[in-house]
Amino acid sequence: MALKGNLRDFSITQLLNLVHLARKTGTLTLERPGDSIALCFREGKFVFAQNGHEPLSLAFVLHKAHKLSVQQFRLIKDRTSGMNDKELGLLLINANYLNQREILTCLTNHYVAILQNLHGWPDGDFTFINNQEPPDGKITIRVNLDNIILEGTRRMREVDQLQNEIPSLHMALKFTDRPDSNIRNVNLSVNEWRVVSYINPKNTLRQIAIATRMSDLEIRRIVFGLLQAGLVEIIRPEGNSLRNNLQRTLSATTLNVTQEEQKSLISRIIERIRSL
């Protein structure tokens, strides 16, 4: 019989603890509107993860980890369409393009990132099905859940703090009028600059998160840092939606941004800040 429930009543950390202590084998599926995640375990160890929004392929994971260029990724997709991940992995190893350790490291980082992002979910339906294995042909890992549970506990505390500080993402931001908070003199990360570029009384935090492809946790973390630095303040939004040019920017955004594109993006953002 499957175990079912909602993350409001049983957190992801508690679920992982159950799997770990009971040495469970099976698949944990978590769903909420627009999202679906599958986590697989074998005898209490974490072995596989899949985000329903992303392609289910080794080539995609290697491309995302910058082990394959765009051209290589497309070429592999075209020429190995009938191969599963295990076959593709062997092909890359035999061709001396990647070794086994590099492939397993990329997959481990990818799977663990999917799992850790679940700590930002305040709710969502879950189902655990005993003895359900990962899809055929997939390369599995074997990760002990101890460190993941400890990291999850830390993240849950961070989530609680950030939700207390920024309870609603339906608010907007504006720059403070303090003379000592000149944003041009502040050393911000690329993601922080991306958020800053959309700061406008008409743009809600939720809309900025969507435009910058950030999770609720990521947008709260960045906004909290800007608040702590005294650069911005939270206000009620003045409009209903982002401007048309923001929507055009969003539609042109890709998941993989090259270094040159990042530099160009930062340059455009700096120019916009200077014009404020």
Secondary structure, 3 states (H helix, E strand, C coil): CCEEEECCCCCHHHHHHHHHHCCCCEEEEEEECCEEEEEEEECCEEEEEEECCCCCCHHHHHHHCCCCCHHHHHHHHHHCCCCCHHHHHHHHHHCCCCCHHHHHHHHHHHHHHHHHHHHHCCCCEEEEEECCCCCCCCCCCCECHHHHHHHHHHHHHHHHHHHHHCCCCCCEEEECCCCCCCHHHCCCCHHHHHHHHCCCCCCEHHHHHHHCCCCHHHHHHHHHHHHHCCCEEEECCCCCCCCHHHHHHHHHCCCCCCHHHHHHHHHHHHHHHHHC
